[in-house]
Amino acid sequence: MSQPVRLHKQEPKKNQIPPFNISKRIEAWVLAHATLCLIVAICLLMALFVVVIFLLVGVSATESGVQYNQFSNIV
């Protein structure tokens, strides 16, 4: 014979704590502060772009006008 099914509501355990999910909290914060996150992301991407261009081109990008601007002192 099978055992009878218990249909009454079970009491939750008092010592059981739900797992702490940090990714859900971060996602909720980012969604709540989307404008601030977008501004920060754009600033970081622009700074990264400047660094990458500087690494590709080197110092020559800043030296191009130095001789022309100081030409009267050279001659």
N, C-alpha and C positions, 0 to 999 in steps of 0.2 A: 504494500500500500504506500501511496505517496503521502508526504507530510502536508498538512494544511498550509495555505498561503496566509501570511500575516499582512493584513490590510491596514492596520493602524499606523498613524504617523509616528515615525521614529524621532526621538529627541536628538538634536545635534550635540556632538561632543564638545564640551566647553574648552578643552585643552587643544583642540585642533584649530590651527591658524591657517588661513588660505595662503598659498605660495605667493611670495613677493615678486611681482613681475615688473621690473624696471623699464623694460622696453615699452610697455603700454603707457606708463607714466610719462616717459620722454615723448612718445608720440602725441599724447594728449596736450603736453606743454607746447610742443612745436605747432600743433594745430591751433592752439589758443593764441600764440604769438607769431603768426605766420609772417606778418609784415616785418617785424624785427629780424626774424631769421632770414628773410629774403634780402634785406639790406646788408646784413652781416655777410651773407654768402656772396653777394655781388662785390662787396669791398675786398673780400679775400680772393676772389677770382681775378679781380683787376690787379691786385698786388702780385699774385702768382704769374699773371700774364707779363707784367713788367719785369719780374725776375727772369722769366724764361727768355724774353726778348733780349735782356741785358746779357744773359749767358750765351745766347746765340751770336749776337753782334759784338759783344765785348765793349771795351772802353771807347772804341772808335765812334760810337754813337754820340758820346758827349764831347769828343775832341774835334768834331767837324767844324765848329764855329770858333774855336779858340784862336787859331792863327788869323782868321779873317778879322775878328774883333780886336786883336792886338797887333794888327798889321802896321799901324802907324808907329808903334814902338819898335818894331823889327827893322823897318827901313830907315 
